[in-house]
Amino acid sequence: MKNIELFPKEAKAIVTINPKVYPLEVVYAACYVLLDKAYFILDGDPEKEIKVIIRAKDSKIGKKELEKIALQLHDELINYATYAVQAARNQAVREAIIKRALATNLAEEEYCAECEETLKEKAKEIEMPEEEDLFIEDPEGIAKPWTPEKAKGLKKPTELED
């Protein structure tokens, strides 16, 4: 790949990232997820080019494993970029829900009608599953609530003595 340079003797790789494609916040999040596999050093100009230097935690790591970590970084970049886009798209819905929750204690005339309309519009866009799809089969009875009355050989807890 053009943007991955491997240095197996030094147990490091350098990944060059275009900040116009992946903002610095997305790069931070992607690196954070992979911290258990390698050390990450960020360098470069966040306006022009971001360089992620990946140093293996194990100095005996091979070229394949180093390349695998660099490719996983790319996967995480896409993952968090998608998350950032979805969060931006859903911001109006989240704000409307919060305003609605905070407005429940307000008098009727103080309530934000605009918030109500936004919430109704966004609710129409969300497809809810049918009620019968919300439940799964439980032939073993695992999902049934457990109570001490149903347990054989156990006694009910008594009140604590002072």
ABEGO torsion letter per residue (X at the ends): XAABBBBAAAGBBBBBBBAAABBAAAAAAAAAAAAAABBBBBBEBAAABBBBBBBBABAABBAAAAAAAAAAAAAAAAAAAAAAAAAAAAAAAAAAAAAAAAAAABBAAABBAAAAAAAAAAAAABBBBBAAAABBBBAAGAABBBBAAABBGBBBBBBBBX
